[in-house]
Amino acid sequence: MARSVDQQIAETQAKLARLKQKQKASETRRKIIVGSVVISNALREPDKARALANILRRTVTREVDQKEIADLLDELDETAARAGQGEGRR
């Protein structure tokens, strides 16, 4: 039985929605991977910790997001403070 034009449109729209969802999932995975690498490196290197903390303080403006990263900022500040103590540079 031949599909109507409306059925073909609906199927194409469903396929487009699935592709958009797949693209969004891929972008989210990429952000998680990059974020993980950036954070882990920053927590090992005081200069990077200071830079990342500065970027986050400048760009994260929503209060709910600031609360979410507060512990991370504390860790970054502790790592950055080690630069003055001579630690962290290898």
C-alpha positions in Angstrom: 0.0 0.0 0.0 1.4 3.4 -1.0 2.1 5.9 1.8 0.3 9.2 1.7 2.2 12.5 1.5 1.1 13.2 5.1 2.6 9.8 6.2 5.8 10.5 4.4 6.1 14.0 6.0 5.4 12.5 9.5 8.1 9.8 8.9 10.6 12.4 7.7 9.9 14.6 10.7 10.3 11.7 13.1 13.6 10.8 11.4 14.7 14.5 11.7 13.8 14.5 15.4 15.8 11.3 16.0 18.8 12.8 14.2 18.6 16.0 16.2 18.4 14.0 19.4 21.4 12.0 18.4 23.3 15.2 17.6 22.5 16.7 20.9 23.6 13.5 22.8 26.9 13.6 20.9 27.4 17.3 21.8 26.7 16.5 25.4 29.2 13.6 25.5 31.8 15.9 23.9 31.2 18.6 26.5 31.5 16.0 29.3 34.8 14.6 27.9 36.4 18.0 27.3 35.2 19.3 30.7 36.6 16.3 32.5 40.0 16.7 30.8 40.1 20.4 31.5 39.2 20.0 35.1 41.6 17.1 35.8 44.5 19.0 34.3 43.6 22.2 36.1 43.5 20.4 39.4 47.1 19.3 38.8 48.6 22.5 37.6 48.2 25.7 39.6 48.4 28.1 36.7 45.7 26.3 34.8 43.6 26.1 38.0 43.8 29.8 38.4 42.9 30.4 34.8 39.9 28.0 34.9 38.6 29.5 38.1 38.8 33.0 36.6 37.0 31.9 33.5 34.3 30.2 35.5 33.8 33.2 37.8 33.5 35.6 34.8 31.2 33.4 32.7 29.0 31.5 35.1 26.4 34.1 36.0 23.3 32.1 37.0 23.0 31.6 40.7 22.0 28.0 40.4 25.0 27.3 38.3 27.3 29.2 40.6 26.1 27.0 43.5 26.7 23.9 41.4 30.4 24.8 40.8 31.2 26.3 44.2 33.1 23.1 45.4 35.0 23.0 42.2 36.0 26.6 42.5 37.3 25.9 46.1 39.4 23.0 44.7 40.7 25.2 41.9 41.6 28.0 44.4 43.4 25.5 46.6 45.4 24.2 43.7 46.2 27.7 42.5 47.4 28.6 46.0 50.0 25.8 45.7 51.8 27.8 43.1 53.0 30.2 45.8 54.2 27.3 47.9 56.3 25.8 45.1 54.0 22.7 44.7 52.4 21.4 41.6 55.1 22.3 39.2 56.9 19.3 37.9 
